[in-house]
């Protein structure tokens, strides 16, 4: 939406730019008004909680009514899926494919620059892909 070509480098600039402007909790702060409006009608699922700051902001706002669920996919599986991803009618390329190098660079930059990973240690239940963890109790 900033007129930039969709690629890992530009997406990184946008992610990090929002956090520079609003702090590490940027996307929580920016989405709270949307969540509040949607919560008037039904439950809401927010996807892709990235940073510890985002978690703390949302937890302070929504308390025990907020649940965190982490879905883990090993890098090999994620990179393969991203490499082969093709979505019809996606003019903004929000669901574009990534090379393994782009996906790895994105993962590394997110860990280094935006606190990614903190919220994944907190969920009461973590979901794992059955293909890789067939004995996980959730799948029994």
N, C-alpha and C positions, 0 to 999 in steps of 0.2 A: 504494500500500500504506500510505500515511500518512493515508488518508481524505480526500485532497484531490481536487477535481474535476480531471479531465485537461484542462489547457489550458497554453498556452505559459508564462504567468506562474508557475503552480504548478510546472511541470516545471523551469523555470529555478531556482526556489527550492530544489528537491530536488537538482538537479545541483550547484549552488553550495554547498548545505548540506553535502553529502557531502565536497566538497573542503575546505570550511572545517574540518570535523571531522577528516578523515584526511590532508589535504594534497592537492596537485595530482595526486598519483598514486593517488588514492582507489580508483578502480575496478580498477586493477592490483592493489593491495594486497588489496582485498576478493575478487578473483577468483582469486588464486594458489591458494588451497586447492582450489577447484573444478577449476582446470586440472590441478593435480597429481593429483587423484583420477581425472579423465578420462584423463590421459596414461598411467595404469597399463594402460589397455585399448586405446587407439588414439591416433592423432594428433588434435589439437584445433584448431579454427578459432575465434579470438576476433574478434568483430565490433566495429567502431567504436572503434578506438584513437584517443583524442582528443588527449591532451596529451603534451608532450615528457617530462614527469615519468613518465607511465605507460610510455612507451617505454623510458626509462632503467631503470626498475624491472624491467620484463619482460626487457629485454636482459641485465641483470646476472644475473637468475635463470636464464634459459634459454640465454643465449649464442648460439652459431652455430646452434643447433637451432631458433631462432625466425626466421621469415621475415615480412617486412612486404610486403603488397601493397596498393597504393592504387588505388582505382577512382574516377575522376573523372567527375562528371556536371555539366555547366554549370548554373548557378543556374536559368536559364529552364526547362530540362528537369526539374530536381528539383522546382521549385515547381509545375510543371504536374502532375507525378506525385503530389505531396503533396496538391494541391487535389482531385484526382479519386480519391484512395485510399479504398476502402471494403472492409472485411474483415468477413465474416460470423463470428458466434460470437466476438466480441472484447469481452466484457463490461467489461474493464478499460480498453478503448479504447487499448491500447498501439499500435495501428496506425491511429489516427484520422486524419482529413484535417486539413490546415492551410490557412488562407488564405495568399495570397502575403505579406501583411503579417506574419502570425505566423511564417512560415518565415524571412522576412528578419530579423525581430527575434531569432529564435532563433540564426540564423547570426551576427549581429553580437554578441550576448551571448556566444556560445561563443568567438569570436575575442578579444573583450575580456577575458573573465573566467576562462577555463579553458584557456588556452594552445592552443586548437585549431589544428591545421594543421602543427605541427612534424613529426610523424611522416610526413606525406605526402611530404616531400622525400627520404626515405631508401630507399624500396623499390628493389630491383634491377630490377623490372619494374612499370610502371604500366599499368593497363588503362583504355582509353578507350572510350566508347560508339561503336560502329562507325557509327552513324547520323551522328554529328558528325565523326568522324575516319576516313573509309573508307580513307585511304591509310596509316594507322598500320601499321607492319611486322607487328605481331601478327596483323593480319587478312588478311595476304597469303597 
